[in-house]
Amino acid sequence: MADEAQSANQGGNDGKAIIPQKVYLKDVSFETPNSPAIFTREWQPKLGIDIDNQTTSVAEDTWEVVLTITATVKVGEATAFLAEVHQAGIFTLKGFEPERLQRLQNVYCLRTLYPFACAALSDLVTRGGFPQLVLAPMNFEALYEKRQQPAAAGEADPAPQ
């Protein structure tokens, strides 16, 4: 995967290309439903993270990929904050067969967007008056493989009807 992306970025003679065109913040949301009372509680947070993505064709061989990260922090049963970032990018991915294209969109593109999304999320949380939120690195290749397993299992052994 990394070798293929590097080779394509270097403009090999095989007609393949991976070109990030633009990285931008598409949407953000920040809520503190229990403020100001949440700031008077002992800070023992429970963090929940949800990650999602969406890919849309914008032109021939060009895609918008959106990485959505939602962080929900609770103190006891009360929600301290809910922060959501939609980090987007426009990528030209040329010369790849559909299966490889899907892998690039779900691994390479998300790996590119993730640091930007983490920085935006951390900034939102800090500006909201809470301690800095630092997310761990994410292995998008492993996540992609995990998502593919149920699909492959479903093709091999269809559910009884």
N, C-alpha and C positions, 0 to 999 in steps of 0.2 A: 504494500500500500504506500508506504513512505517513498520507496524507490520509484514507483510509478508516478507519484505526484511530483517528485523532484525531477525525474526525466521529462515529464510533460511540461513542467515550468521552464525547463531549460530549452524548450523548443526543439525537441528531437525531430528527426525526419519522418516519423510515423504519423504525422498529422494530428497528434493529440496535443491538447493544450488545457491547462488549468490556470485561469487568470482571475484573481480577486479584483473586482472592479470598484467596489464601494462597501464600506462597513458603516452602519448607522444605527442609531437608537430609534426604533419604530414606535414603541409605546412603553410607558412606565406607569406604575401605580403604587401608592404607598398609603396605608391606612393604620391609624392607631386608635382602634375603637374604644379602648379603655383608658385613654389619657384624660386627665392628668393623674388619675389614681394609680395607674400602672408604675409610675415613676417613684411612688412611695413604698412599693413592695420590695422585699428582699429579692435580689436578682439571681434567680436560679432558672434560667431559660431552658425550654425544650424546643429544639429546632426541627422543623419538618421542611424538606425540600422536594419540590416536584419539578421535573424537567420534561419539556416537550419540544417538538420541532415540526415545522411545516415547510414544504418546498412548493414553489409556484413558478411555472415557466413565464418569463417576461419577454423573451425573444428567442429566435433560433439559437440553440446552444447556450442560452443565458438563463440563469435561474436566480430567483430570490429565495434565500434560505433564512428562516426565522427560528432562532433559538429562544424558547421561553423558559425562564427560571422563576419559580414562585417560592418564596421563603415565608414560612409562617412560624412565628415564635410565640410560645405560650409560657406564662408564669402561673403555675397551678392550672386552673381551668380558664383563666382569663387570657385572651389574645393580647399580647403586647404590641405586635405589629404584623402586618401582612404586606410584603413587598414583592412586586412582580416587574420583571424586565423582559421586553421583547427586543432582543438584539438581532439585527438583520444584516444581511450582506447580499450583494449581487456578485455572482460568480459566472464566468464563462467556462464551461466544461465541454470541450469539443473533441469529437472523435472517439468517444467511449461507447461500448455496447451498453444496453439498458441496465444489466445487472451491475456492471462496474460503475456506471453513472450513479445509480442509487447508493452504492457504497460510498462513493466520493461525497455525495450530498450529505450523507448521514455520519460520516467520519471526518473527512478532511475539512469540509465547510464548518461543521459544528466545532471541531477542534480550533479552527481559526477564530470563530466568534466567541468562544467561551471566556477567554481572558477579558474581553471587552464587557461582556455581560456581568462577570464577577465584579469588575471595577465599578460599573454603574450601580449594581445592587449594593455594594459596600458603601458607596457614596450616599445613596438614598437613606440607608439605615443610619449612618452617622449623622446626616443632616436632620434626621427625625429625632435625634437626641439619644440614640441608643449606642451601646458599644459597637465597635467595628465588627462587621461580619466578614470573615475570611473563609471562602469555600475551598475545599480540598480539590486537587486536580481530578479531572474526570477522564476515564478511559472510554472514549466514544467507540472505539473499535470493539471492545468487549460488550458494550451495551448493544451495538448493532448486531453482533453475533447472537447475543441472547434473544433479541427480538426476532431473529430469523429462525431460531430453533422451533418455536411453536408452529410457524408457517410451514417449515419443512416437514415436521411431524404430521401436520394436518394433510399435506399432500400425499404422504406415504401411507397414511392410515385414515381414510375419511371417516367421519363420525357416522354412526348408524342413523338411519332415518326412519 
